[in-house]
């Protein structure tokens, strides 16, 4: 069964590549010029634009640079995401009500329902979905914490279900008029400082791959309107480069959260509390990749945004 499923995933990926190479039904390269950006997801896409938002984004805050990949992507089209169109919330899971830190952040499913309840989608919208990272964090942590509450096999099955659930939400968006949906898959958590410190590099890498494979397989027949951007490839390349620092956190203990701010334990550096006054003494904005044990720096965010744009402009 595993062999046959792997073949199906490879075929789904090949179909997506063929569509991408021929424009997927579009007439010319860069023919798409969106007039609005609509955003769903978790901390990777939360922009803290809404009234009552507290804390910063999950990266380095206040350094005057573009510090989120969605903002970077939108800037290529001369757009800026507006509060009303950004439903993403930190720690939100795809369909599980309890979020990655034990809170109640609206799930991606709820975000989509909320948006569609008051707005419509059109061919001129760039719909961005950046989700799954919170599910990887929650399921991964529950399998590797000091007293695990599930097995690694159970965690893998759960993230695969989350990927299927995300595909369902992507289908809802397409069914409701979205013609250009960009889904940024979770990057490889096996390359994060968390994985290294926990001694679980292989497991968290495999968990990330399981989510990606399941997602791609389940949206393959939506490829005329859906582009899955594999964030693993870009982050893996950055981490592998000797030009960047993927081991030292940009944020110092001055940004510690006494609670479970990241979903992987208490009293850890939490980049939503990280500003220019809590940076590591050796921080280099041009080389550091991780703000905390999980989330990227502005440098890495911008790289992901540029990478997504490079795929999108060829696709549509």
N, C-alpha and C positions, 0 to 999 in steps of 0.2 A: 504493500500500500504506500509506504513511504517513497519507494522508487517511482511509482506511477504519479504520485502527487508532485514530486520534484519535476517530472517531465511536464506536467500540466503548468507548473509555475514558469518553467523555462519557455514553454510555448506562449504563455501569456505575455511574458517579458519580450519575446521576439516580436509578437504582434504589435506591442506598443512601440518598439523600436522602428518597425516598418512604417507605422503610421506617422511617427515623428519625422522620419527621413523624407516622407513624401508630403509633409505638411498636414497630414491627418485630415485632408479635405479642405484645407485653407488654400487660398490662391497663391499668395507669395509670402516670403519670409518677412516677419515684422509687420504684417498686415493688421494686426490687432492693436487698437489704441483705446484702452479702457478709459471710462470717464468717472469710475467709482471703484473703490476697493472695499470689499466686504470680508470680514475676518472672523474665523471661528478657531477655537483651540484652547491651549493651556498656557503655562508660563512663558513658553517660547514665543507666544504671539500676544500676550497681554501687554497693553501699552499704557495702562493707568490713565486713560483719558477721561474716564467717567467721574461724575460728581461723587465725592466722598471717598475717592480712592486714597489709600494710605500706603506709605512705603514707596520704594522705587521699583523699577523693573528688575528682573533677575539677571543682572549684569552689573557693570560699573556705571554708576549714575553721576550726572552732573559734570562730566568732563568736557562738555560742549561738542561731542561727536555724535554721529548717528549710532545709536546703541541697540537697535533691534533690526533683525533681518527683514521684517515686513515693511518697515519704514524705508529701508534701503531699496527693497524691490520696488515699492511704490514710487520712489524718487526717480527711477528710470523713466517713468511715464509722466513725470511732472505732477504727481499726485501726493497727497498726504492723507492718511486714514483719518476719518472723522469719528468722533465718539459714538454716534448713533449706529454706525456700521461695524463697530468692533465689539464682538460679543465674547471674545476669548477672555478667560479668567485663569489666573495662576492656580495650579494644582488640579485643574478640572480633568476628570477622567472622561472617557468616551461615553460610557453608559452607566457606570457605577456611581451611585449617588454620593457615597462617602469618598471624598477626594483624597489625594495622595498624602495629605498631612492630617487626615482625620476630620476635616471640615466639610463644608457643604457648598463648595464652589459649583456653579451650574455646570452640569455635564455638557459635552458637545451636543448630545441629543437635545437637551433642553435649550441650548443656545440656538440651534437651528429652528426649533419649534417657536421660540420667542421671536426670532427675526421674521420668519415666514408669517407669523400671526399679524404682523403690522406692516410688512414691506413685501415687495416683489423683486424678482431678479430678471435681468435682461442680458442680451448678448453684449452689451457694452460694459458689463461688470467684470472685474477681475475678482473672483472669489478665492480667498486664501484659507486653507485648512492646515493648521499646524498642531497636530494632536498625536497622542500615543505615548509621549515621554512620561506623563504622569502615571499611566498604567504600567509602564516598564518599571518606574521607580517603586510604585506600591507593591506590585507583584514580586519584583526582584528582592526588595527589602524584606518582605514577609518570608522569603525562602532562605535568606542568608543572615538574618539578624541573630543575636546570641541565642535566643530561644525561638527557632523558626516555627511559624504557624502553618506552614505548608511545605511541600516538597518542591524541588526545582522543576520536576516534571509537571506538577500542578500549576506552577507559575507560568510555565511555557504554554500550557493549554489555555490558561486564562488570558494571556496576552494575544494569543491567536484569536480567541473569541472577541477581544477588544478590537482587533484589526477587522474582523468581520463586521462588528458593530459600526466601525468607522466607515467602512465601505457602504453600509446601509444609509448612513447620513449623507455621504457624498452622492449616492443615488437620489436621495430626496432632493438635494439641491439641483441636480440635473433635471429631475422630473418637474421641478418648479421653475424652470426657465433659465438656469445657469448654463452658459455655453462655454465658459472658460474657467475651469476650476483647477487651481494649483494646490496639490497636497504635498507638503514637506514632511517626509517620513522622519521619525526620530533618528537622530544621529547614533552612532555606535557607543552605547554606554560602557562598553568594554574598554574604551579608550579614555575614560574619564578618571580623574584622580580618585573618585569614589571606588571604582573597580579595583584600582591598584592597592589602595589602603585596605580594602576588604579582602584582598586576595582572591577575587572572583572575576578576573578579567575574561576568562573563557566563557563562563556562564552568562555574564551580562552581555557579552558580544553575541553569543548564540541566541539570547533572548531578543536582542534587537533585530537579529536576522529573521527570527521566527515571526515577529510582527510584520516586518517589511514583506516577506514572502507571502504571507497570508493576505495582506492588504493588496498587493499587486495582483494576485490571483483573482481576488474578488471584485476588482474594478476593471479588469481587462476588457470587458465588453462595453465599458463607458469611455473608451480611449478617444473617441471623437471629440469629447468635451472635457476630459480629465487628464491632467498631466501629473504623474507622481514623480517628485524630485527626490532622489536618493541622497539625503543629507549625510549618510554614512561615508559615501565616496569622498565628499569634500572635506569633512572633518578628519577622516583617516589620512588624507593627503597632507593636511596641515600638521597633524600630529607627527607624521613620519618625517616631515621636513626638519632639517637641522637649523632652519632659520627661525623656528618658533619654540616657545617654552610651554610645554603642556603638563609640566609637573608642579610648578610653583603657582599657588593661588594668587590672583591679582589682589584680592581683598584680605586684609589682615584680621587678627582676632578682635579688632575694634568693631568688626561687623558681625560678631558672634550673635547667635540667637539662642537664648536660654531654653527655648522650646524646640519643637520638631519642625523647624522652618523649611527644611528641604524634603522631609519625609523619610530621612535615613538616620534619624537619631537626634538627640538633644545636644545643645552646646557646641554647635558647629558653625563655621562661617556661613553666613546667609547673604548672598549678594543683593537681595532686595533692600538690605540695610547698608550697602556699600556705597560710599561717596568718595570724593577725592581726598577727604580727611581720614579715611580708614583704609587706604591702599597700603599694600606691602611696600616696605622701604625700597625694594629693588624693582618695583613695578615698571615695566616698559610697555607703553601703549602699542608699540609697533611689533611686539613679539609674544606677549602673553596671550594664551588661548582660553584659559578658564578663570572665571571670576570667583567661583567657589568650586566645591567638589563635583558639581554636575553642570552648571550653566555657563555658557560661553561669555567671553569678553566682548566689548564693542567691535574689536578687530575681527573676531571670529563671526560675529553676527553679520557684519558687513560683507564678509567673504561669502557667507551662506546666501545673503540677499543677491549678491552679484552672480553667484552660481545659479540660483533659481532663475534669474533674469536671462542668463545665457541659454538656458534650456527652453524657457518660455518663448523667447523671440524666434527661435528656430521652429518651435512646435506650431505657433500660430502666426 
